[in-house]
Amino acid sequence: NYVTLPKNLTLKNGWNFVSVPKALAEGTASSLFGSVDTADNAILGYNASSQSWEQITADTIIKPLNGYWIYSNGTAQIPLSYVTNPSVPAVKQLYAGWNAVGVSAENAVPASSFLAGTPWRVALPWNLSSGNWNNAVVNGGSSVNSAEQLLTLGNGVWLYAEDDGTLIG
């Protein structure tokens, strides 16, 4: 049942930290972002194993559980078309330190549930609607920093892990 998955990714004018919730039918960067006016800015991914930024090329496969930075010169609607029967759930290797991740789920999900079993300490979720960061989510936090805060589909998340681990969508 994929009815709750977003049909579009809406980019605001400026920098956007995005992710895709499931494997895409047409998953290359050029097929997904080719119509976006990036004003000649590179699309960026973060390599947590080397703690460095990497430029996303036209043939890079855009994967669930990964966060990507893309500049949009104006607002843009990006249609999303998903693989109807993914063979296995998405898996992402987390490394000690900062990781750029996204939510792979069919609905918004509490951070505590989505990140269960990983060595996470802090999550900084991006909010595509406002173009700003949401409150920090702290493992064991309370009030506005509670781990019950929802992580929403399409938004990138900076995730600090205390050790290496595996995130499963």
Salt bridges, closest charged atoms under 4 A:
GLU162 OE2 - ARG121 NE 3.32
